[in-house]
Amino acid sequence: FRRVLFRSYEVFCLEEGASATEEQKNLGEEYDSYDTYADYMAVFHQNKIVGTYRIIDRDAAEKMGGFYTEREFNLSKIKKVKGNIAEMSRACVKADYRENGLVMRLLWAGLCEYVVKRKISILFGVPSFVGINPAQSAQALSYLYYNCLSPYHLRATVMKENLDPGSDPRMTQMNILPRVFVDEAEAKKQMTPLIKGYLRLGATFGRGVFIDKGFGTYDVFVLVQTKNVDKTYQKHFTGSENAFDELGVKEGPLHILGKIIISPITGTAKLIKNFAELFMREDADDIEYIAKEEESDKDEQ
């Protein structure tokens, strides 16, 4: 286990510049209180750990008082899902093993086995971009906002109140560029290999960017509904393209009723929000947000 912590320290602290305590520096290990009940996956080559993943499922999170991700994003909607959910974190690969993506694929193979064994319906986490200025990834973040947001009933939102003092809350916005200026090819160039991999799996993303000055990163929220993982990947990693069929998330009747009633309505964002508050209280802010975005698009035209 300490070799796992060393690999995390090497990647996150020495390579990416994350802050570390004096004790962590002396030990050469990166750790936090969430390691106590977490499960770790590791890929070995010649008796050395070359890749790791940390997994915290619902039972482990309850023992620790919550998920690590809740420091940055509101998970209230996701935690209401029946069945098991799990957080992915501390994904790292030794620098000289990143070129062909083999280590990451092996980690995903282990993750798929974990999903089946623990009956995980939702995987989520916070993949990072190195730096503390999201504008450096304006194309990538704007692309995710316009094309890949999670459905309302599962959408995590950034917790601006947890930003470091002095951070500008406006920097948490993902739609840095107007839709018309977003170029998919440029956006993909700005994305990390991990985020592009999640997209290939069929992932969606939460709303907002969290700036983590301690780690020297800005983070987005990724969500994978395991039933919706691309069939090719399901077959590749498990041997069956229907391996996750029984792990779907069902929408509650209140959400369905709300969508039926709201869908034909046209008018102001305020009117739509009133309906949302009546039928889909958890989604009211999302609907207002999107309505404002649509109005701004019309203004630009």
C-alpha positions in Angstrom: 0.0 0.0 0.0 2.8 2.4 0.8 4.1 1.9 -2.8 0.8 3.1 -4.0 1.2 6.3 -1.9 4.7 6.7 -3.3 3.4 6.6 -6.8 0.7 9.2 -6.0 3.4 11.4 -4.4 5.7 11.1 -7.5 2.9 12.1 -9.9 0.8 14.6 -8.0 3.5 16.3 -5.8 6.8 16.0 -7.6 5.5 16.1 -11.2 2.4 18.3 -11.0 3.3 20.5 -8.0 0.6 19.6 -5.5 1.3 20.8 -2.0 2.5 18.3 0.6 3.0 18.4 4.3 6.5 18.0 5.8 5.6 14.5 6.9 4.5 13.6 3.4 7.7 15.0 2.0 9.8 13.0 4.4 8.0 9.8 3.7 7.7 10.5 0.0 4.0 9.6 0.1 0.8 11.3 -0.8 -2.2 10.4 1.3 -5.3 11.8 3.0 -8.0 10.7 5.5 -10.1 9.1 2.7 -7.5 6.3 2.3 -8.7 4.5 5.5 -11.6 2.6 3.9 -10.9 3.1 0.2 -10.1 0.3 -2.3 -7.0 0.7 -4.4 -6.2 -0.8 -7.8 -2.7 -1.0 -9.1 -1.0 -2.2 -12.3 2.5 -3.8 -11.8 5.4 -4.2 -14.2 8.6 -5.9 -13.1 7.4 -5.7 -9.5 6.9 -1.9 -9.7 3.6 -0.1 -9.5 3.1 1.9 -12.7 -0.6 2.9 -12.4 -3.2 3.3 -9.6 -6.8 4.1 -9.0 -8.6 4.8 -5.7 -12.2 3.7 -5.4 -14.6 4.7 -2.6 -18.1 3.1 -2.8 -21.2 4.1 -0.9 -20.4 1.9 2.2 -16.9 3.3 2.5 -18.1 6.9 2.1 -20.7 6.4 4.9 -17.9 5.2 7.2 -15.8 8.3 6.4 -18.7 10.9 6.5 -18.8 11.4 2.7 -16.9 11.3 -0.5 -13.7 13.3 -1.3 -15.5 14.8 -4.3 -18.0 16.5 -2.0 -15.3 19.1 -1.1 -15.7 20.5 -4.6 -19.1 19.4 -6.0 -22.6 19.0 -4.7 -23.6 15.3 -5.0 -27.0 15.5 -3.5 -28.8 14.3 -6.6 -26.4 11.4 -7.2 -26.5 10.2 -3.6 -30.3 9.8 -3.9 -29.8 7.0 -6.5 -30.8 3.6 -5.2 -28.1 1.0 -5.1 -24.3 1.4 -5.1 -22.3 4.3 -6.4 -18.6 4.8 -6.4 -16.1 7.6 -6.6 -12.9 7.3 -8.8 -9.9 9.3 -7.7 -6.1 9.3 -7.6 -5.9 8.0 -11.1 -2.2 8.2 -12.0 0.2 6.5 -14.4 4.0 6.6 -14.2 5.4 9.1 -16.7 7.2 6.6 -18.9 4.2 4.3 -19.2 1.7 6.8 -20.6 2.4 6.8 -24.3 0.3 3.9 -25.5 -2.5 4.0 -22.9 -2.0 0.3 -21.9 -1.8 1.0 -18.2 -5.0 3.0 -18.2 -6.8 0.3 -20.1 -5.7 -2.3 -17.5 -7.0 0.0 -14.7 -10.3 0.3 -16.5 -10.4 -3.5 -16.9 -10.1 -3.8 -13.2 -12.6 -1.1 -12.7 -15.2 -3.0 -14.8 -14.6 -6.1 -12.7 -15.2 -4.0 -9.6 -18.4 -2.5 -11.1 -19.9 -6.0 -11.7 -18.8 -7.3 -8.3 -20.1 -4.4 -6.3 -23.1 -3.7 -8.6 -22.1 -0.1 -9.2 -24.7 1.9 -11.1 -22.8 5.2 -11.1 -19.1 6.0 -11.2 -17.9 9.6 -10.7 -14.9 11.6 -9.9 -13.0 14.9 -10.6 -10.4 14.6 -13.4 -8.0 17.6 -13.4 -6.2 20.0 -15.7 -2.8 21.2 -14.4 -2.8 24.9 -13.5 -5.1 27.3 -11.7 -6.4 29.3 -14.7 -9.4 27.5 -16.4 -9.1 30.0 -19.4 -6.1 27.9 -20.5 -8.6 25.2 -21.4 -11.4 27.4 -22.7 -12.1 25.3 -25.8 -12.2 22.0 -23.8 -14.4 23.3 -21.0 -16.8 25.1 -23.3 -17.1 22.0 -25.4 -18.0 19.9 -22.3 -20.6 22.4 -21.2 -22.4 22.7 -24.5 -22.2 19.0 -25.5 -21.7 16.7 -22.5 -23.6 17.9 -19.4 -25.1 15.2 -17.2 -28.9 14.9 -17.2 -30.7 17.2 -14.7 -31.6 14.5 -12.2 -27.9 13.4 -11.9 -26.1 16.7 -12.4 -23.4 17.7 -9.9 -22.7 21.4 -9.5 -19.6 23.2 -8.4 -19.5 24.4 -4.8 -18.3 28.0 -5.1 -18.4 28.4 -1.4 -15.6 26.0 -0.9 -13.1 27.8 -3.2 -9.9 29.1 -1.6 -10.1 32.6 -0.2 -9.4 35.1 -3.0 -10.6 32.9 -5.8 -13.0 34.6 -8.1 -16.3 32.6 -8.3 -16.7 33.7 -11.9 -13.8 31.5 -12.8 -15.9 28.4 -12.1 -17.9 28.8 -15.2 -17.4 26.2 -18.0 -19.0 28.2 -20.9 -16.0 30.5 -21.2 -16.5 30.8 -25.0 -19.8 31.3 -26.9 -21.0 28.1 -28.6 -20.2 29.4 -32.0 -16.5 29.8 -31.2 -16.1 26.2 -29.9 -14.0 23.9 -32.2 -14.2 20.2 -31.4 -10.8 19.4 -32.7 -9.1 22.2 -30.6 -11.2 21.2 -27.6 -10.0 17.6 -27.8 -6.4 18.8 -28.0 -6.8 20.6 -24.7 -8.3 17.7 -22.9 -6.2 15.3 -20.9 -6.0 11.6 -22.0 -8.1 10.6 -19.0 -10.9 13.0 -19.9 -10.9 11.9 -23.5 -11.0 8.3 -22.3 -14.1 9.0 -20.2 -15.8 10.6 -23.2 -15.2 7.4 -25.2 -16.7 5.4 -22.4 -19.9 7.5 -22.7 -19.4 9.8 -19.7 -21.2 13.1 -19.0 -20.0 16.0 -16.9 -21.2 18.2 -14.0 -21.7 22.0 -14.2 -18.8 24.1 -13.2 -15.0 24.1 -12.6 -13.4 23.9 -9.2 -10.0 25.6 -8.8 -7.9 23.5 -6.3 -4.9 25.8 -5.5 -3.5 23.2 -3.1 -3.2 20.6 -5.8 -2.4 23.2 -8.5 -5.3 22.0 -10.6 -8.7 23.0 -11.9 -11.2 20.1 -11.8 -14.3 19.1 -13.6 -16.9 16.5 -12.5 -17.3 13.3 -14.5 -20.1 10.9 -14.3 -20.4 7.4 -15.8 -23.8 5.6 -15.8 -22.4 2.1 -16.0 -25.3 0.8 -18.0 -24.6 3.4 -20.7 -20.9 2.5 -21.1 -20.2 2.0 -24.8 -21.0 -1.6 -25.7 -17.6 -2.1 -27.4 -15.9 -1.2 -24.1 -18.2 -3.5 -22.1 -17.3 -6.4 -24.4 -13.6 -5.6 -24.5 -13.3 -5.3 -20.7 -15.8 -7.9 -19.5 -16.3 -10.3 -22.4 -20.0 -9.3 -22.7 -21.5 -6.2 -24.3 -24.5 -6.5 -21.9 -22.4 -6.9 -18.7 -23.9 -3.8 -17.1 -27.5 -4.1 -18.3 -28.9 -4.6 -14.8 -27.2 -1.6 -13.3 -29.3 1.2 -14.8 -30.5 4.3 -13.0 -34.2 4.8 -13.1 -35.7 8.3 -13.0 -38.3 8.8 -10.3 -41.9 9.5 -11.1 -41.6 13.1 -9.9 -38.8 13.9 -12.4 -40.8 12.2 -15.3 -43.9 14.1 -14.4 -42.0 17.4 -14.3 -40.5 16.8 -17.7 -43.8 16.0 -19.2 -45.4 19.2 -17.9 -42.4 21.5 -18.5 -41.5 20.3 -22.0 -44.3 22.1 -24.0 -43.9 25.4 -22.1 -42.5 28.5 -23.8 -42.0 31.8 -22.1 -39.7 33.4 -19.6 -37.1 31.7 -17.5 -39.0 32.8 -14.4 -42.1 30.9 -15.5 -40.2 27.8 -16.2 -38.4 28.0 -12.9 -41.8 28.2 -11.1 -42.8 24.9 -12.7 -39.5 23.4 -11.8 -39.8 24.4 -8.2 -43.2 22.8 -8.0 -42.4 19.5 -9.8 -38.6 19.1 -9.7 -37.2 21.1 -6.8 -33.7 19.7 -7.1 -33.5 20.7 -10.7 -34.9 24.2 -10.5 -31.5 25.9 -10.6 -30.4 23.9 -13.6 -33.4 24.8 -15.6 -33.1 28.5 -14.8 -29.4 28.3 -15.8 -30.1 26.7 -19.1 -33.0 29.1 -19.8 -30.6 32.0 -19.3 -28.1 30.4 -21.6 -30.7 30.0 -24.3 -31.7 33.6 -24.0 -28.1 34.8 -24.3 -27.7 32.7 -27.5 -30.7 34.5 -29.0 -29.2 37.9 -28.0 -26.0 36.9 -29.8 -27.9 36.0 -33.0 
